[in-house]
Amino acid sequence: MPVSDHQLIDAWKQVLTLSKLEAGQTVTLLTSSATHPQTLACALVATQQMGAIVNRLDLPPVNAEKALSRDSLAYLGTTPLTGNRAAIAALKASDLVLDLMTLLFSPEQHAILSAGTKILLAVEPPEVLVRMVPTLADRARVKAAAARIAGAREMHIVSAAGTDLRCRLGEFPAISEYGFVDEPGRWDHWPSGFALTWPNESGTYGRIVIDRGDILLPQKSYVSEPLVLTVEGGYATKIEGGLDAELLSGYMDSFKDPEAYAISHIGWGLQPRASWATLGLYDREATIGMDARAYEGNFLFSLGPNNEAGGQRTTACHIDIPLRKCTVKLDGQEVVREGKVLDNEEVANAR
Ligand SMILES: [Fe+2]
């Protein structure tokens, strides 16, 4: 169902207020050919109503001939900002960039954030943005989970379907994604609601079973029969199963890059307003699947780069896979039990 401009402007104002936007600050809206017109129009109204100095920077898309899909996360690497000094300078000189284009996983994004500029990505359809407009409670919950990850040396994930994966931690920071940017140099994504980190280089071993009903992204499909990933030394060394396994392998092989098979970020979903079921209701080109990434109690793991966390590995291929019904343990302590996030008291009693 469509949302009214009134609702979306209010949602933008809530996000911008949580992001501490002040009158007189400079906001640049980064747009491209896939930017949603209502999201852009309402962002322009909300930022101006809040007294910001507002720019729009529209850049032509890149990588279409290399990507196998129109999803903005399907091919990482060069961006419309690569080598574009004038655009980078404009973004660095802004207090806040509203990324309605998808600049994720690029050195240019790092350079802009290092200048103190905040970046908020917002590319999901308007009704998804409105349903998952972030709150301070989202932040508190995600920060608490990230603090647990930051203090742990091992994440161990098991499931009745057969997952048994151990990830050593400590080399990379714990990241909170709660949907707004309240500190200088912060990046976030509206909508979101999850805590994550990256395992140590070569530090992941075991088996991942992607069970029936689990979701592959950017395929944006529900798996119909289990896939089994064997993980050794930080890489998926075998992908076995039926047609879904062949489709995943076929897609990943097309990048001809061994780094595509590395275990990338790991964490769990904490967003109660996100839904596992939503993806089945959408045309696949209408969403990038943030419901699937953020729904409460998933174990979200990914395959691909770790440069976003400060690691050395880059690859154009990035797969996100949220699993249902997993138990996640940090240094032996359960934090998610069979797909249910445990609250503080439950964690304390779960030894
Ligand atoms: Fe990812």
Residues whose N, C-alpha, C, O or C-beta is under 5 A from the ligand:
A	BS01	LIG	S302 D320
